[in-house]
Amino acid sequence: MSYEDFIEALDELYMSIEEVAEKLGLEVDEVKAWEESDDEIPDAAVELIKSERESRSADQIEAEE
């Protein structure tokens, strides 16, 4: 996942970089540094996005029932 895709996913999930940093045990500056890197964002961040999407999807299903 690119940094741009990561930021778009955060927007969709209404999450901030600060929340992500806290959940991953990182400093905000460390997360922001990913923007300057040519590498993909770390796997832990991708997994966090996936789990947040799944969690919120499950919450929506429960709310609809």
C-alpha positions as CSV (number, residue, x, y, z in Angstrom):
1,M,0.0,0.0,0.0
2,S,1.4,3.4,-0.9
3,Y,1.3,6.3,1.5
4,E,-1.3,8.0,-0.7
5,D,-3.6,4.9,-0.5
6,F,-2.9,4.8,3.2
7,I,-4.1,8.4,3.7
8,E,-7.2,7.8,1.6
9,A,-8.0,4.7,3.7
10,L,-7.6,6.8,6.9
11,D,-10.0,9.4,5.5
12,E,-12.6,6.6,4.7
13,L,-12.3,5.3,8.2
14,Y,-12.3,8.8,9.8
15,M,-9.0,8.0,11.5
16,S,-6.1,10.4,12.1
17,I,-2.4,9.8,11.8
18,E,-2.2,10.3,15.6
19,E,-4.7,7.4,16.1
20,V,-2.7,5.2,13.8
21,A,0.6,6.1,15.5
22,E,-0.9,5.3,19.0
23,K,-2.4,2.0,17.9
24,L,1.0,1.0,16.3
25,G,3.1,2.2,19.2
26,L,4.9,4.8,17.1
27,E,5.5,8.5,17.2
28,V,3.5,10.6,14.8
29,D,6.7,11.8,13.1
30,E,7.5,8.2,12.3
31,V,4.2,7.7,10.5
32,K,4.5,11.0,8.7
33,A,8.0,9.9,7.5
34,W,6.5,7.1,5.5
35,E,5.4,9.8,3.0
36,E,9.0,10.6,2.1
37,S,9.9,6.9,1.8
38,D,9.9,5.1,-1.6
39,D,8.9,1.9,0.3
40,E,5.4,0.7,0.8
41,I,4.0,1.5,4.3
42,P,4.8,-1.2,6.9
43,D,2.7,-4.4,7.0
44,A,1.5,-3.6,10.5
45,A,-0.1,-0.4,9.2
46,V,-1.8,-2.3,6.3
47,E,-3.1,-4.9,8.8
48,L,-4.4,-2.1,11.0
49,I,-6.4,-0.6,8.1
50,K,-7.8,-4.1,7.2
51,S,-8.8,-4.8,10.7
52,E,-10.4,-1.4,11.2
53,R,-12.4,-1.9,7.9
54,E,-13.5,-5.4,9.0
55,S,-14.5,-4.1,12.5
56,R,-16.5,-1.2,11.1
57,S,-18.1,-3.4,8.5
58,A,-19.2,-5.9,11.2
59,D,-20.5,-3.0,13.3
60,Q,-22.6,-1.8,10.4
61,I,-24.1,-5.2,9.9
62,E,-25.0,-5.5,13.5
63,A,-26.5,-2.0,13.5
64,E,-28.7,-3.0,10.5
65,E,-30.1,-6.1,12.2
